[in-house]
């Protein structure tokens, strides 16, 4: 189980890097399309995979309370910080109407959050998805599989049915259906011990085919999990995840695992750090160094991730010094 958990940390580390990369304003369009085809589904996959280990534990008030502390408390703290950062760099928003908008965003989430940190729409939806799947995971395997099929079928229609005239959906609840689908995918990958199959000789050929097919689907049917527009998006994401599992099955890089273990921290503050750096002209500094395209985006992403984790790095160094 320890090796599997290390693998999951690697997958999450890769996923969070792609999330940050996808939020760089001038990331190349082709990179943007491909990254958005699977990076968030990979997070849900990892959650479903890990939840298989605790499938027999009944959901309790304590479980819900702990999950709220782990997910929703960081969400509201980051939301509050993002509000004050926005006020500092955008004086025109120092108004009563923006304060009302801030509280409205805290209640409705997602498209109502106007604090330069939209990506953490993911956290409330993740909280809802984990609670939902925790309950579903106690059902029979056949029932869970049927629910996965239903979520697959419903996903492209959920956004169209739930959106209001301004195309806003409370807490992005439409994403619950594809989220459960990808969590069930991870759940059964664990149940069938599929990770062991990736050591088989044939896995190379099958994984390469999955990777190529996922790439083709991503460019022919571009979409993202917030606005799933067709079933091809779900199929392409599954194929891309299979490819990345194979690609990283033996990857025990400590830096990537560190990113995976701290992906929650990076997720909640990377966009506001991105916003601050742009306001301070860091993007123009990188441009002055003749950086462009994917090199520019990757460099910017690495700096953002480093700054996001700086408090964690400092705390780790202090702890190690005390232990000496």
BAROGU-630077 format. One line per 5 residues: their letters; for each residue x, y, z of N, C-alpha, C. Coordinates in pm, whole numbers, plus 50000, padded with zeros to 5 digits. Layout:
A) X:Y:Z:X:Y:Z:X:Y:Z  ...
***
This chain:
XXXXX) 50083:49879:50000:50000:50000:50000:50087:50126:50000  50203:50119:50066:50290:50236:50072:50337:50276:49933  50375:50174:49850:50422:50205:49715:50309:50268:49633  50188:50214:49652:50074:50267:49579:50048:50412:49620  50061:50439:49749:50037:50575:49794:50145:50668:49741
XXXXX) 50270:50619:49731:50376:50700:49672:50344:50730:49526  50292:50630:49455:50252:50650:49316:50144:50757:49306  50048:50751:49396:49940:50848:49396:49994:50988:49421  50091:51001:49511:50154:51132:49535:50221:51184:49408  50283:51093:49333:50346:51131:49207:50240:51179:49108
XXXXX) 50130:51105:49098:50023:51144:49005:49967:51281:49043  49947:51301:49174:49894:51430:49220:49995:51542:49197  50123:51509:49212:50227:51608:49188:50230:51652:49043  50218:51555:48951:50212:51588:48810:50086:51669:48779  49974:51628:48839:49846:51695:48813:49850:51841:48858
XXXXX) 49905:51867:48977:49905:52005:49027:50000:52092:48945  50108:52033:48894:50197:52111:48806:50121:52151:48680  50045:52058:48624:49968:52088:48503:49858:52190:48530  49800:52185:48650:49698:52284:48688:49759:52424:48687  49874:52439:48752:49942:52570:48756:49982:52613:48615
XXXXX) 50037:52521:48539:50079:52551:48402:49961:52599:48318  49847:52535:48335:49729:52571:48258:49673:52707:48292  49712:52762:48408:49663:52893:48451:49758:53007:48420  49868:52977:48349:49957:53084:48302:49890:53148:48180  49875:53278:48183:49792:53348:48085:49831:53322:47940
XXXXX) 49961:53316:47911:50001:53299:47772:50064:53162:47745  50015:53060:47815:50060:52925:47786:50017:52889:47644  50102:52821:47567:50064:52786:47429:49929:52715:47422  49851:52750:47322:49714:52699:47311:49709:52547:47308  49799:52484:47235:49799:52338:47225:49825:52273:47361
XXXXX) 49917:52332:47437:49946:52282:47571:49824:52299:47661  49762:52416:47650:49642:52446:47729:49532:52342:47703  49505:52315:47577:49399:52220:47541:49428:52082:47596  49552:52036:47581:49585:51901:47626:49583:51890:47778  49640:51987:47846:49644:51986:47992:49504:51984:48051
XXXXX) 49416:52065:47993:49280:52074:48044:49197:51948:48015  49250:51862:47931:49175:51741:47896:49182:51634:48004  49273:51651:48102:49286:51543:48200:49335:51584:48338  49385:51707:48360:49453:51736:48487:49361:51727:48609  49241:51784:48603:49149:51776:48717:49092:51635:48731
XXXXX) 49053:51566:48620:49011:51426:48634:49113:51338:48705  49242:51369:48686:49347:51290:48752:49338:51302:48903  49301:51419:48954:49281:51436:49099:49166:51349:49150  49055:51351:49077:48940:51269:49118:48974:51120:49110  49050:51082:49008:49095:50944:48996:49173:50901:49121
XXXXX) 49267:50986:49163:49349:50955:49280:49263:50941:49406  49163:51026:49421:49075:51020:49538:48997:50890:49540  48943:50852:49425:48869:50727:49416:48957:50607:49441  49079:50612:49390:49174:50503:49411:49202:50483:49560  49231:50592:49629:49261:50584:49772:49139:50546:49855
XXXXX) 49021:50589:49811:48901:50561:49889:48866:50412:49891  48921:50338:49795:48897:50193:49793:48949:50129:49922  49058:50184:49976:49117:50127:50097:49025:50143:50218  48936:50242:50214:48849:50268:50330:48702:50245:50296  48675:50164:50193:48538:50146:50144:48445:50084:50248
XXXXX) 48501:50009:50344:48417:49940:50442:48386:50026:50564  48448:50143:50572:48421:50231:50684:48297:50316:50654  48202:50314:50744:48078:50389:50726:48104:50538:50746  48046:50620:50659:48062:50765:50672:47998:50812:50802  48071:50891:50878:48024:50937:51009:48033:51089:51017
XXXXX) 47977:51142:51123:47987:51287:51146:48132:51328:51162  48212:51244:51229:48353:51275:51250:48428:51280:51117  48393:51188:51028:48456:51186:50895:48425:51315:50820  48298:51354:50824:48255:51478:50757:48324:51600:50818  48335:51601:50950:48399:51711:51021:48547:51721:50982
XXXXX) 48616:51609:50980:48757:51609:50943:48778:51653:50799  48690:51608:50711:48700:51647:50571:48674:51797:50554  48580:51849:50631:48551:51993:50625:48675:52073:50668  48741:52028:50774:48862:52097:50821:48973:52091:50717  48982:51978:50649:49090:51957:50553:49066:52033:50423
XXXXX) 48941:52047:50382:48910:52105:50251:48848:52244:50260  48742:52257:50339:48665:52382:50338:48729:52494:50420  48797:52461:50529:48866:52565:50606:48975:52630:50522  49062:52550:50454:49159:52614:50364:49093:52695:50253  48979:52647:50204:48908:52720:50100:48868:52860:50147
XXXXX) 48805:52869:50264:48758:52999:50313:48874:53089:50356  48981:53030:50409:49098:53112:50444:49161:53172:50318  49175:53087:50214:49233:53135:50089:49142:53237:50022  49013:53217:50036:48916:53310:49978:48927:53447:50045  48942:53446:50178:48958:53571:50253:49088:53641:50215
XXXXX) 49197:53566:50208:49326:53624:50169:49318:53682:50028  49253:53609:49939:49240:53655:49800:49160:53785:49793  49062:53799:49879:48980:53921:49884:49067:54042:49918  49149:54030:50022:49233:54142:50064:49344:54172:49963  49398:54068:49900:49499:54090:49796:49438:54165:49679
XXXXX) 49315:54129:49645:49245:54198:49536:49225:54345:49570  49189:54374:49695:49170:54513:49737:49299:54593:49728  49412:54529:49759:49541:54597:49755:49578:54637:49612  49560:54545:49518:49605:54570:49381:49497:54629:49290  49372:54626:49334:49264:54684:49254:49181:54777:49340
XXXXX) 49230:54899:49362:49163:54996:49451:49018:55024:49413  48985:55012:49285:48848:55041:49241:48746:54943:49301  48795:54832:49356:48705:54734:49414:48686:54754:49566  48743:54860:49618:48724:54889:49760:48588:54957:49780  48485:54876:49770:48349:54930:49776:48257:54833:49848
XXXXX) 48142:54886:49886:48041:54804:49953:47988:54697:49859  47972:54731:49733:47918:54635:49636:48012:54516:49618  48142:54542:49621:48237:54431:49608:48238:54345:49735  48217:54408:49851:48205:54332:49976:48084:54239:49971  47973:54292:49919:47853:54208:49902:47882:54094:49805
XXXXX) 47954:54126:49698:47991:54025:49599:48080:53918:49662  48168:53960:49752:48257:53868:49823:48176:53767:49905  48079:53815:49981:47997:53725:50062:47909:53636:49973  47863:53692:49863:47783:53613:49770:47866:53499:49712  47991:53529:49678:48081:53426:49627:48107:53317:49730
XXXXX) 48118:53358:49858:48139:53261:49964:48022:53168:49984  47902:53217:49950:47780:53136:49965:47751:53051:49842  47776:53107:49722:47739:53039:49598:47858:52974:49527  47980:53024:49558:48100:52966:49501:48118:52993:49353  48216:52923:49297:48242:52918:49154:48241:53053:49085
XXXXX) 48145:53073:48994:48143:53190:48906:48111:53320:48979  48073:53312:49104:48044:53433:49181:48166:53482:49258  48277:53407:49253:48398:53444:49328:48486:53536:49243  48479:53664:49266:48552:53763:49186:48673:53815:49262  48763:53722:49302:48878:53763:49384:49011:53717:49323
XXXXX) 49015:53706:49189:49138:53668:49120:49194:53533:49165  49104:53444:49205:49148:53312:49247:49041:53209:49214  48991:53214:49092:48881:53127:49052:48912:52978:49063  49036:52932:49040:49062:52788:49038:49019:52712:49163  49010:52780:49278:48971:52701:49395:48821:52677:49405
XXXXX) 48747:52696:49291:48611:52644:49280:48612:52494:49309  48730:52434:49281:48746:52289:49293:48720:52238:49435  48758:52317:49536:48754:52264:49673:48614:52233:49725  48517:52324:49717:48382:52289:49763:48323:52171:49685  48349:52169:49553:48298:52059:49472:48367:51929:49510
XXXXX) 48496:51936:49541:48570:51819:49586:48513:51767:49719  48482:51859:49808:48421:51824:49937:48289:51749:49916  48204:51802:49830:48076:51739:49800:48097:51603:49734  48191:51596:49641:48215:51472:49566:48267:51361:49656  48360:51395:49745:48416:51294:49835:48309:51241:49929
XXXXX) 48228:51330:49984:48119:51285:50073:48021:51196:49997  47988:51236:49876:47895:51157:49794:47951:51020:49764  48078:51018:49720:48137:50889:49682:48167:50803:49805  48196:50865:49916:48216:50789:50039:48091:50708:50071  47975:50770:50052:47848:50700:50074:47828:50591:49968
XXXXX) 47855:50625:49842:47835:50530:49733:47930:50410:49743  48048:50431:49798:48149:50325:49804:48108:50209:49895  48005:50230:49976:47957:50122:50064:47858:50031:49991  47819:50069:49868:47727:49987:49790:47802:49867:49732  47728:49775:49671:47789:49661:49605:47869:49709:49484
XXXXX) 47969:49630:49444:48054:49669:49332:47972:49683:49204  47873:49598:49186:47788:49605:49067:47710:49736:49065  47659:49776:49181:47584:49901:49190:47674:50021:49161  47794:50018:49216:47889:50128:49193:47921:50139:49044  47936:50024:48979:47966:50024:48836:47851:50084:48755
XXXXX) 47729:50050:48794:47611:50105:48727:47605:50256:48746  47634:50302:48868:47635:50446:48896:47740:50516:48811  47855:50452:48794:47959:50508:48707:47910:50525:48565  47837:50425:48515:47781:50434:48381:47680:50546:48368  47597:50562:48471:47498:50669:48471:47566:50805:48470
XXXXX) 47670:50820:48552:47744:50948:48556:47809:50977:48422  47860:50873:48356:47920:50891:48224:47816:50944:48126  47698:50886:48127:47593:50926:48035:47543:51068:48064  47526:51100:48192:47465:51227:48233:47560:51346:48222  47690:51323:48239:47788:51432:48250:47775:51543:48145
XXXXX) 47766:51511:48016:47760:51619:47917:47630:51700:47922  47526:51643:47983:47398:51713:47987:47378:51792:48116  47456:51759:48218:47439:51824:48349:47460:51974:48341  47565:52016:48268:47594:52159:48257:47480:52232:48185  47430:52174:48077:47323:52237:48000:47194:52247:48080
XXXXX) 47168:52148:48165:47044:52146:48242:47048:52236:48365  47168:52252:48423:47179:52321:48552:47219:52468:48540  47276:52508:48428:47326:52646:48417:47210:52746:48414  47236:52866:48467:47138:52974:48459:47167:53057:48334  47086:53158:48303:47109:53236:48180:47248:53295:48167
XXXXX) 47315:53320:48281:47452:53374:48278:47556:53262:48277  47511:53139:48261:47597:53021:48256:47673:52999:48386  47610:53034:48498:47668:53011:48630:47594:52899:48700  47666:52817:48774:47605:52706:48846:47657:52708:48990  47568:52704:49086:47606:52708:49228:47703:52594:49259
XXXXX) 47818:52633:49315:47923:52538:49354:47967:52447:49240  47937:52486:49117:47973:52403:49000:47926:52259:49019  47803:52244:49070:47753:52112:49107:47740:52020:48986  47737:52077:48865:47733:51992:48746:47855:51902:48734  47966:51945:48796:48091:51868:48789:48084:51743:48875
XXXXX) 47983:51735:48962:47969:51618:49049:47961:51489:48967  47893:51492:48853:47874:51371:48774:48005:51321:48712  48082:51404:48640:48211:51355:48591:48308:51325:48705  48298:51399:48817:48386:51373:48931:48363:51232:48985  48237:51195:49005:48205:51060:49053:48249:50956:48952
XXXXX) 48232:50985:48823:48275:50891:48719:48425:50862:48730  48507:50967:48745:48651:50947:48752:48693:50884:48885  48619:50914:48992:48648:50850:49120:48618:50700:49113  48511:50665:49046:48477:50524:49029:48582:50455:48941  48630:50525:48842:48739:50472:48758:48861:50438:48845
XXXXX) 48901:50532:48932:49013:50506:49023:48984:50394:49121  48861:50390:49171:48818:50288:49266:48836:50148:49206  48791:50129:49083:48801:49997:49022:48942:49965:48973  49019:50067:48942:49161:50042:48909:49231:49982:49029  49194:50025:49148:49250:49968:49270:49192:49829:49295
XXXXX) 49061:49815:49281:48995:49687:49307:49054:49575:49221  49077:49605:49094:49129:49503:49003:49282:49499:49000  49345:49573:49093:49492:49576:49105:49557:49607:48969  49500:49704:48901:49545:49738:48766:49685:49796:48764  49730:49854:48876:49865:49912:48880:49971:49806:48851
XXXXX) 49943:49683:48893:50040:49575:48870:50050:49542:48721  49939:49563:48648:49940:49533:48505:50038:49622:48430  50063:49743:48481:50151:49836:48411:50297:49790:48411  50327:49684:48484:50462:49627:48480:50472:49518:48374  50358:49483:48313:50356:49381:48209:50415:49436:48080
XXXXX) 50477:49350:48002:50544:49392:47880:50448:49457:47781  50326:49405:47773:50228:49458:47679:50178:49597:47717  50199:49636:47843:50148:49765:47889:50207:49881:47809  50331:49863:47760:50395:49969:47683:50315:50002:47558  50280:49900:47482:50209:49922:47356:50068:49975:47380
XXXXX) 49999:49917:47476:49862:49960:47504:49860:50103:47558  49956:50134:47647:49962:50268:47705:49996:50374:47600  50085:50339:47507:50119:50433:47400:49999:50459:47310  49921:50354:47283:49801:50370:47203:49701:50459:47276  49686:50437:47409:49596:50519:47490:49641:50664:47489
XXXXX) 49773:50685:47503:49826:50821:47503:49801:50893:47371  49826:50822:47260:49805:50882:47128:49656:50911:47105  49571:50815:47142:49427:50833:47124:49375:50947:47210  49424:50956:47334:49384:51064:47423:49424:51199:47369  49542:51205:47307:49591:51331:47248:49503:51373:47130
XXXXX) 49470:51277:47045:49385:51307:46928:49247:51354:46972  49189:51286:47070:49056:51322:47120:49059:51462:47182  49165:51491:47257:49176:51623:47323:49169:51737:47222  49233:51719:47105:49236:51827:47006:49114:51828:46914  49050:51712:46899:48931:51707:46815:48804:51743:46891
XXXXX) 48806:51717:47023:48689:51746:47106:48733:51822:47232  48792:51941:47216:48843:52015:47332:48732:52052:47430  48758:52029:47556:48661:52062:47660:48735:52066:47792  48664:52084:47902:48722:52078:48035:48614:52034:48133  48655:51993:48251:48561:51929:48342:48454:52025:48393
XXXXX) 48481:52155:48392:48380:52253:48434:48264:52260:48335  48294:52232:48209:48192:52242:48104:48201:52121:48013  48175:52004:48067:48183:51882:47986:48078:51890:47876  48124:51894:47752:48033:51916:47639:48002:51790:47559  48079:51684:47582:48055:51561:47507:48118:51443:47581
XXXXX) 48078:51323:47542:48130:51202:47605:48276:51175:47567  48318:51231:47455:48456:51211:47412:48555:51269:47513  48513:51377:47579:48602:51435:47682:48632:51332:47790  48530:51261:47836:48548:51161:47941:48635:51046:47894  48611:51002:47771:48691:50893:47715:48837:50936:47699
XXXXX) 48858:51055:47646:48994:51106:47627:49069:51120:47758  48998:51167:47863:49061:51183:47994:49103:51048:48052  49018:50947:48036:49051:50812:48084:49175:50760:48014  49181:50778:47883:49297:50731:47806:49424:50805:47846  49411:50937:47867:49528:51017:47908:49576:50974:48046
XXXXX) 49483:50945:48137:49521:50901:48272:49594:50768:48266  49545:50675:48184:49612:50545:48168:49755:50566:48119  49771:50655:48022:49905:50683:47969:49997:50741:48076  49947:50835:48156:50030:50899:48257:50059:50804:48374  49970:50711:48401:50000:50610:48502:50118:50526:48457
XXXXX) 50113:50481:48331:50224:50402:48278:50353:50483:48276  50343:50608:48234:50461:50693:48221:50529:50717:48356  50450:50718:48465:50503:50749:48597:50500:50633:48695  50479:50511:48645:50464:50395:48734:50588:50369:48819  50705:50404:48767:50829:50383:48843:50891:50515:48888
XXXXX) 50816:50621:48875:50866:50754:48911:50856:50775:49062  50969:50778:49129:50971:50802:49273:51044:50932:49305  51041:51025:49210:51106:51154:49227:51053:51223:49352  51143:51256:49443:51102:51312:49572:51038:51450:49558  51083:51528:49459:51027:51662:49441:50881:51652:49394
XXXXX) 50856:51565:49297:50719:51549:49246:50628:51493:49355  50680:51398:49433:50600:51344:49544:50571:51453:49647  50667:51541:49671:50648:51652:49764:50537:51744:49714  50536:51770:49584:50429:51852:49525:50294:51783:49545  50292:51651:49526:50167:51578:49542:50115:51583:49684
XXXXX) 50203:51567:49780:50162:51570:49921:50112:51708:49963  50160:51811:49895:50120:51948:49930:50036:52013:49820  49973:51930:49739:49895:51982:49626:49780:52071:49670  49725:52045:49790:49614:52127:49839:49660:52272:49860  49778:52288:49918:49832:52423:49943:49854:52496:49810
XXXXX) 49915:52426:49715:49942:52487:49585:49812:52527:49517  49714:52439:49527:49586:52463:49460:49518:52591:49509  49518:52612:49641:49439:52723:49695:49506:52859:49679  49638:52863:49662:49703:52995:49658:49783:53023:49532  49796:52924:49442:49884:52947:49326:49831:53059:49235
XXXXX) 49700:53068:49221:49646:53167:49128:49660:53308:49184  49647:53324:49314:49663:53458:49373:49809:53500:49367  49902:53403:49381:50045:53434:49365:50072:53471:49219  50010:53400:49128:50019:53432:48987:49974:53576:48963  49862:53613:49021:49807:53748:49007:49903:53853:49062
XXXXX) 49960:53827:49180:50053:53922:49242:50177:53940:49155  50233:53829:49105:50353:53836:49022:50328:53914:48894  50212:53894:48834:50179:53969:48713:50166:54118:48745  50101:54150:48858:50086:54291:48898:50222:54354:48925  50317:54276:48972:50450:54327:49001:50541:54327:48878
XXXXX) 50490:54274:48766:50566:54277:48641:50661:54162:48620  50642:54051:48693:50733:53938:48679:50725:53876:48540  50605:53875:48483:50589:53820:48349:50669:53900:48247  50673:54031:48265:50751:54116:48174:50901:54093:48193  50940:54063:48319:51081:54032:48345:51122:53906:48272
XXXXX) 51038:53802:48275:51069:53678:48204:51074:53701:48054  50984:53786:48007:50984:53818:47864:51113:53890:47825  51163:53976:47915:51288:54048:47887:51407:53954:47879  51392:53834:47937:51498:53732:47930:51485:53649:47804  51395:53690:47715:51370:53622:47588:51305:53485:47607
XXXXX) 51235:53468:47718:51162:53344:47738:51024:53356:47673  50980:53249:47611:50850:53252:47546:50794:53110:47537  50667:53102:47500:50604:52972:47478:50605:52884:47602  50632:52757:47582:50627:52660:47691:50737:52683:47793  50852:52735:47750:50962:52765:47843:50918:52875:47940
XXXXX) 50856:52979:47886:50803:53087:47970:50701:53033:48069  50605:52955:48021:50498:52903:48105:50551:52809:48213  50646:52723:48175:50702:52628:48272:50784:52700:48378  50862:52800:48337:50942:52878:48433:50852:52953:48530  50751:53018:48477:50656:53091:48560:50588:52995:48658
XXXXX) 50551:52878:48611:50484:52778:48695:50573:52733:48810  50699:52709:48781:50794:52663:48884:50811:52769:48992  50821:52896:48951:50834:53005:49048:50709:53014:49136  50592:53002:49075:50467:53008:49150:50459:52894:49251  50494:52775:49208:50490:52659:49298:50588:52675:49413
XXXXX) 50707:52725:49381:50808:52746:49486:50757:52845:49591  50700:52956:49546:50648:53057:49639:50528:53003:49717  50447:52920:49654:50333:52861:49722:50377:52772:49837  50487:52702:49817:50534:52605:49916:50645:52660:50007  50679:52787:49989:50788:52844:50069:50765:52830:50219
XXXXX) 50645:52857:50271:50624:52836:50416:50645:52692:50459  50603:52598:50374:50621:52456:50405:50769:52419:50406  50844:52472:50310:50987:52446:50303:51060:52502:50424  51024:52623:50464:51086:52685:50582:51055:52603:50708  50929:52562:50722:50890:52482:50839:50965:52349:50841
XXXXX) 50983:52288:50724:51055:52160:50715:51200:52176:50757  51264:52285:50711:51403:52310:50747:51418:52334:50897  51326:52410:50956:51330:52436:51099:51314:52308:51178  51221:52223:51134:51195:52095:51203:51318:52005:51197  51384:52002:51082:51503:51918:51068:51618:51969:51155
XXXX) 51632:52100:51164:51738:52157:51247:51717:52123:51394  51591:52131:51436:51560:52099:51576:51586:51953:51606  51570:51868:51503:51587:51724:51523:51733:51685:51530  51824:51773:51482:51968:51742:51485:52026:51755:51626
***
